[in-house]
């Protein structure tokens, strides 16, 4: 499966899910997680929110969508 | 993946606790942590009554943190006649940035029907941050000037508004970074001050007669969860980074903490809880010496409380004009 990762306000990345290393995955299945996707584009799950169809998803879950939106947290409160 | 507490789909995973939570249980968990912090920090004094209500001034920038803090405090104290909330917004004079976030503040204050004050560097000091950055007479980062000016105005207006407490939206990431920075800089006196100024339970702090006490009730909630809360509640938070933002050392510590958190979930929590315990101990120790705090006096120019003849804000303004 090919996945498009749209980092809002920045770049859009596209790659094959098979090319995503699964090092950070703690799931029983050998399938890349959203955290693995973030790791591939050098983002920490603690500095972004991951949305699928506009809904936030837990980063430790296996990627099941072809299109993922990433929102960077904005500093300053 | 289901929520740990019901059958709804989870919207987040907190690696530090192992929890997967759905939207409703996530919100509940954030609200619980903030209320627990309000209780543990003794923010509502025992002698507060409806006849003698407390005025809580919230530093409301319009970013996610202060907007979430304002909403949560409102939800908690809406029905409580002992607490009156006031939003205080500082306009620094940053083109294309602050105007929009001031709009977010106005919208929120209107929605909640709370008192809201806006004060600006332009009106108060005759300067705007966009010009300060151009001049830069002290060869410093923008945040170094802006922090001095902002603290000065928050303090001055908190007092003018009759504040019993000044609340800010610092989250767990902010405070864990500050803790690490103070520790790595070896600044033990600063750690003691941090306890008395904003971290310690109000009842355990050394009296700071000259200053309105401060509090940070969001500091148990990671930044990511504050953002998620704002998103799920559809709060009018402004989402643009300050164009002058330039805290290089803080950014380095932030990256370090992200990496540590990845391999050792819970690191930010343990840094801050250990730091708070330590801060309480060193605050006690420093308060024994009379050297600290004894030399507070009034600035010769503006009269605000300072350890110098002329306060830092007035020195910077002199350099600028």
Interface residues (C-beta under 8 A of the other chain):
Chain A: X24 X44 X45 X46 X47 X48 X49 X55 X56 X57 X58 X59 X60 X61 X71 X73 X74 X75 X76 X77
Chain B: X1 X10 X11 X12 X13 X15 X20 X61 X63 X64 X65 X66 X67 X69 X168 X169 X170 X171 X173 X174 X218 X222 X223 X224 X226 X227 X228 X231 X232 X239 X240 X241 X242 X245 X257 X258 X259 X261 X262
